[in-house]
Amino acid sequence: MNDEARKKAEANTLTRMGSAILRKPIYINWLSENDDELGYTQGNECVVYVAWKHKYMNDMDSLKRTLFRTGIFSHELLHQRLTNFKYTESICKQMLISEAKIFMLFANTLEDPAIEYFSPQILRGTLLDGLKYTIKRIYEQSSPLESSQNAFQQLINALIQFGDMGLLKGNFTFPEAREYFVKISPLYNEGIECINSRKRMDIAKQCMEICRPLWETQMKDDEQFKNMIDEMSKNSLNNLPNADMDTEKKEVSKDGATLTEISKQRKNTLEKINEKKAQAGKLYSESSQDNIENNNDIISENEIQKACIELQKIINNEVKKEIQKLNEEKNDIEDFEIEAMYYDNISCINKKISISSNPETWLKVYQNIKAEISKEIRIFTKTLQNLIKEENVEQIRSTSGKYNIKRGSIGTTAKIFDKKKDKGISDIAIEILIDQSGSMGKKKLNCARKTAIIIAESCAANKIPCYILGFRAGVSGHNVEHDIYVTWKNTQTERASLALMSSGGYNFDGYSIRYAKEIIKKKSANNKLIFVISDGTPSWTKNANCDGIKDCKDAINETRKAGVNIFGIGIGDCSPQILNDMYGKDFIHVKDESFLSSVLCKKIKKLI
């Protein structure tokens, strides 16, 4: 409980700080321990991914780990503010895939130190201290140049160290790596201190072309070299495909504050190159590691301790709040032992998603999404309302109302008038499952989110119990993850948490459908409906060792046998044939949420 509260408290603190820096909502996702990445972000998402644990943190105490994570988060915030993702993507699209991978290595090694160079103009306090500590720590943990496998890798490692701290660790063992470093390092330094992100990417491309003789032949003929590039380029510049951040941001000034201490180190290195002081492949003394340890200009140990204590005070207050909230929310989360033929040793985590870190901001985001689909919400609300009246209205005898000729002629009672009375809407309960796997991407996830909002808002207006959870697999160190957004309370604050939806991992539909069945079975309503919003095929069968489509079909049949109606909503370019195999006729294919209302209401009417 305390570890979970700590994660939420830290996320809340960073989310609040980050949203203020970006002037828009930003959400943090903790990467699983199995992920090698320290952190990344994407131009088309308001999400930053940060490692909760990493080998670089192994010998740190808890305070320094928090400061280190803060630094990673700060770095990704700077990408959101300063990196032109769209322009970088446009350069990649003009290249072969193999060349684009090489370009992204140059782009990343240039863009990272550039955004850090201008960081004092954007970051303050613990965010800036955290960034400095992270720069220092990563440099300390980096391997010396001698450990490089080949000349190209040695060049890239030298550029990373040059960009991070302006100092190199060790000596060049490949003369050609040193040769090209001498050629492009002045250009690199110019790029790092350039305020224009597009120009930085042009310089990265220029450096790539200068170094073409170093990598081109190997990229064509050497399989081991190709594998090394694949590994090095993993998550290069934050998964650029589908980026949509295109405007050239005038966020910084050439005359504003910069990380001058690192800039001085880079200039010193360049001076040694120009003065030809390097001998036998050495660019400076062999005690460069001592230089960094004794250099307090970046951030001193006292400054690190002060930042840790300040950050800890803020987070401790958040931890207390989170423990209280987790205790309150515990009753909203139900854990079930899900049994099926293939479900041996399947681990599942059920998490309540909350906007508590920044409620005002996320409510505003949700209202903006809602405004985009207000017409669809009104139509569906009205149609659902008419359907409920049609299904749930009964005639009662009354002494006033519409005269009933038949009863009036019999004369058995003074109550000869008819009145309509609602039976009430407690006879219906609706549960929504949303596929959050990586294949959903931005476009399909947005469509799924809007579809869920249309249903949830209409249910709230008609006082129909509604429950919404997202599902994915193979993330967070668990086989299955359920993100619970809306409980049966269906409050506005709960619905606003749908704005926090993100995609990743795989989908294990069969398991999640069985879990949803157990939740809705507890409702007393005669008409129980489950809607599964996905893009088609269940993709996660690794640990279950089963056919995903068959398992999903079995789960659907089990759900129907339990007296629960289940209905599939296919999103985007999914296969209607696969949906038909799993759900039979009880599915629709939605490419545009504006067509949802009329079709879905007809299906609901048939189901109840």
PESULUR-V747584 format. One record per residue. N is the residue number from 0. RES is the residue in one small letter. SS is DSSP state (2 for helix, 1 for strand, 0 for the rest). Layout:
# PESULUR-V747584
((N/RES/SS) (N/RES/SS))
This chain:
# PESULUR-V747584
((0/m/0) (1/n/2) (2/d/2) (3/e/2) (4/a/2) (5/r/2) (6/k/2) (7/k/2) (8/a/2) (9/e/2) (10/a/2) (11/n/2) (12/t/2) (13/l/2) (14/t/2) (15/r/2) (16/m/2) (17/g/2) (18/s/2) (19/a/2) (20/i/2) (21/l/2) (22/r/0) (23/k/0) (24/p/0) (25/i/0) (26/y/1) (27/i/1) (28/n/1) (29/w/1) (30/l/1) (31/s/0) (32/e/0) (33/n/0) (34/d/0) (35/d/0) (36/e/0) (37/l/0) (38/g/1) (39/y/1) (40/t/1) (41/q/0) (42/g/0) (43/n/0) (44/e/0) (45/c/0) (46/v/1) (47/v/1) (48/y/1) (49/v/1) (50/a/1) (51/w/0) (52/k/0) (53/h/0) (54/k/2) (55/y/2) (56/m/2) (57/n/0) (58/d/0) (59/m/0) (60/d/0) (61/s/2) (62/l/2) (63/k/2) (64/r/2) (65/t/2) (66/l/2) (67/f/2) (68/r/2) (69/t/2) (70/g/2) (71/i/2) (72/f/2) (73/s/2) (74/h/2) (75/e/2) (76/l/2) (77/l/2) (78/h/2) (79/q/2) (80/r/2) (81/l/2) (82/t/0) (83/n/0) (84/f/2) (85/k/2) (86/y/2) (87/t/2) (88/e/2) (89/s/2) (90/i/2) (91/c/2) (92/k/2) (93/q/0) (94/m/0) (95/l/0) (96/i/2) (97/s/2) (98/e/2) (99/a/2) (100/k/2) (101/i/2) (102/f/2) (103/m/2) (104/l/2) (105/f/2) (106/a/2) (107/n/2) (108/t/2) (109/l/2) (110/e/2) (111/d/2) (112/p/2) (113/a/2) (114/i/2) (115/e/2) (116/y/2) (117/f/0) (118/s/2) (119/p/2) (120/q/2) (121/i/0) (122/l/0) (123/r/0) (124/g/2) (125/t/2) (126/l/2) (127/l/2) (128/d/2) (129/g/2) (130/l/2) (131/k/2) (132/y/2) (133/t/2) (134/i/2) (135/k/2) (136/r/2) (137/i/2) (138/y/2) (139/e/2) (140/q/2) (141/s/0) (142/s/0) (143/p/0) (144/l/2) (145/e/2) (146/s/2) (147/s/0) (148/q/0) (149/n/0) (150/a/2) (151/f/2) (152/q/2) (153/q/2) (154/l/2) (155/i/2) (156/n/2) (157/a/2) (158/l/2) (159/i/2) (160/q/2) (161/f/2) (162/g/2) (163/d/2) (164/m/2) (165/g/0) (166/l/0) (167/l/0) (168/k/0) (169/g/0) (170/n/0) (171/f/0) (172/t/0) (173/f/0) (174/p/2) (175/e/2) (176/a/2) (177/r/2) (178/e/2) (179/y/2) (180/f/2) (181/v/2) (182/k/2) (183/i/2) (184/s/2) (185/p/2) (186/l/2) (187/y/2) (188/n/2) (189/e/2) (190/g/2) (191/i/2) (192/e/0) (193/c/0) (194/i/0) (195/n/0) (196/s/2) (197/r/2) (198/k/2) (199/r/2) (200/m/2) (201/d/2) (202/i/2) (203/a/2) (204/k/2) (205/q/2) (206/c/2) (207/m/2) (208/e/2) (209/i/2) (210/c/0) (211/r/2) (212/p/2) (213/l/2) (214/w/2) (215/e/2) (216/t/2) (217/q/2) (218/m/2) (219/k/2) (220/d/2) (221/d/0) (222/e/2) (223/q/2) (224/f/2) (225/k/2) (226/n/2) (227/m/2) (228/i/2) (229/d/2) (230/e/2) (231/m/2) (232/s/0) (233/k/0) (234/n/0) (235/s/0) (236/l/0) (237/n/0) (238/n/0) (239/l/0) (240/p/0) (241/n/0) (242/a/0) (243/d/0) (244/m/0) (245/d/0) (246/t/0) (247/e/0) (248/k/0) (249/k/0) (250/e/0) (251/v/0) (252/s/0) (253/k/0) (254/d/0) (255/g/0) (256/a/0) (257/t/0) (258/l/0) (259/t/2) (260/e/2) (261/i/2) (262/s/2) (263/k/2) (264/q/2) (265/r/2) (266/k/2) (267/n/2) (268/t/2) (269/l/2) (270/e/2) (271/k/2) (272/i/2) (273/n/2) (274/e/0) (275/k/0) (276/k/0) (277/a/0) (278/q/0) (279/a/0) (280/g/0) (281/k/0) (282/l/0) (283/y/0) (284/s/0) (285/e/0) (286/s/0) (287/s/2) (288/q/2) (289/d/2) (290/n/2) (291/i/2) (292/e/2) (293/n/2) (294/n/0) (295/n/0) (296/d/0) (297/i/0) (298/i/0) (299/s/0) (300/e/2) (301/n/2) (302/e/2) (303/i/2) (304/q/2) (305/k/2) (306/a/2) (307/c/2) (308/i/2) (309/e/2) (310/l/2) (311/q/2) (312/k/2) (313/i/2) (314/i/2) (315/n/2) (316/n/2) (317/e/2) (318/v/2) (319/k/2) (320/k/2) (321/e/2) (322/i/2) (323/q/2) (324/k/2) (325/l/2) (326/n/2) (327/e/2) (328/e/2) (329/k/2) (330/n/2) (331/d/2) (332/i/0) (333/e/0) (334/d/0) (335/f/0) (336/e/0) (337/i/0) (338/e/0) (339/a/0) (340/m/0) (341/y/0) (342/y/0) (343/d/0) (344/n/0) (345/i/0) (346/s/0) (347/c/1) (348/i/1) (349/n/1) (350/k/1) (351/k/1) (352/i/0) (353/s/0) (354/i/0) (355/s/0) (356/s/0) (357/n/0) (358/p/2) (359/e/2) (360/t/2) (361/w/2) (362/l/2) (363/k/2) (364/v/2) (365/y/2) (366/q/2) (367/n/2) (368/i/2) (369/k/2) (370/a/2) (371/e/2) (372/i/0) (373/s/2) (374/k/2) (375/e/2) (376/i/2) (377/r/2) (378/i/2) (379/f/2) (380/t/2) (381/k/2) (382/t/2) (383/l/2) (384/q/2) (385/n/2) (386/l/2) (387/i/2) (388/k/2) (389/e/2) (390/e/2) (391/n/2) (392/v/1) (393/e/1) (394/q/1) (395/i/1) (396/r/1) (397/s/1) (398/t/0) (399/s/0) (400/g/0) (401/k/1) (402/y/1) (403/n/0) (404/i/2) (405/k/2) (406/r/2) (407/g/2) (408/s/2) (409/i/2) (410/g/0) (411/t/0) (412/t/0) (413/a/0) (414/k/0) (415/i/0) (416/f/1) (417/d/1) (418/k/1) (419/k/1) (420/k/1) (421/d/1) (422/k/0) (423/g/0) (424/i/0) (425/s/0) (426/d/0) (427/i/1) (428/a/1) (429/i/1) (430/e/1) (431/i/1) (432/l/1) (433/i/1) (434/d/1) (435/q/0) (436/s/0) (437/g/2) (438/s/2) (439/m/2) (440/g/2) (441/k/2) (442/k/2) (443/k/2) (444/l/2) (445/n/2) (446/c/2) (447/a/2) (448/r/2) (449/k/2) (450/t/2) (451/a/2) (452/i/2) (453/i/2) (454/i/2) (455/a/2) (456/e/2) (457/s/2) (458/c/2) (459/a/2) (460/a/2) (461/n/0) (462/k/0) (463/i/0) (464/p/1) (465/c/1) (466/y/1) (467/i/1) (468/l/1) (469/g/1) (470/f/1) (471/r/1) (472/a/1) (473/g/1) (474/v/1) (475/s/0) (476/g/0) (477/h/1) (478/n/1) (479/v/1) (480/e/1) (481/h/1) (482/d/1) (483/i/1) (484/y/1) (485/v/1) (486/t/0) (487/w/0) (488/k/0) (489/n/0) (490/t/0) (491/q/2) (492/t/2) (493/e/2) (494/r/2) (495/a/2) (496/s/2) (497/l/2) (498/a/2) (499/l/2) (500/m/0) (501/s/0) (502/s/0) (503/g/0) (504/g/0) (505/y/1) (506/n/0) (507/f/0) (508/d/2) (509/g/2) (510/y/2) (511/s/2) (512/i/2) (513/r/2) (514/y/2) (515/a/2) (516/k/2) (517/e/2) (518/i/2) (519/i/2) (520/k/2) (521/k/0) (522/k/0) (523/s/0) (524/a/0) (525/n/0) (526/n/1) (527/k/1) (528/l/1) (529/i/1) (530/f/1) (531/v/1) (532/i/1) (533/s/1) (534/d/0) (535/g/0) (536/t/0) (537/p/0) (538/s/0) (539/w/0) (540/t/0) (541/k/0) (542/n/0) (543/a/0) (544/n/0) (545/c/0) (546/d/0) (547/g/2) (548/i/2) (549/k/2) (550/d/2) (551/c/2) (552/k/2) (553/d/2) (554/a/2) (555/i/2) (556/n/2) (557/e/2) (558/t/2) (559/r/2) (560/k/2) (561/a/0) (562/g/0) (563/v/0) (564/n/1) (565/i/1) (566/f/1) (567/g/1) (568/i/1) (569/g/1) (570/i/1) (571/g/0) (572/d/0) (573/c/0) (574/s/0) (575/p/2) (576/q/2) (577/i/2) (578/l/2) (579/n/2) (580/d/2) (581/m/2) (582/y/2) (583/g/0) (584/k/0) (585/d/0) (586/f/1) (587/i/1) (588/h/1) (589/v/1) (590/k/0) (591/d/0) (592/e/2) (593/s/2) (594/f/2) (595/l/2) (596/s/2) (597/s/2) (598/v/2) (599/l/2) (600/c/2) (601/k/2) (602/k/2) (603/i/2) (604/k/2) (605/k/2) (606/l/2) (607/i/0))
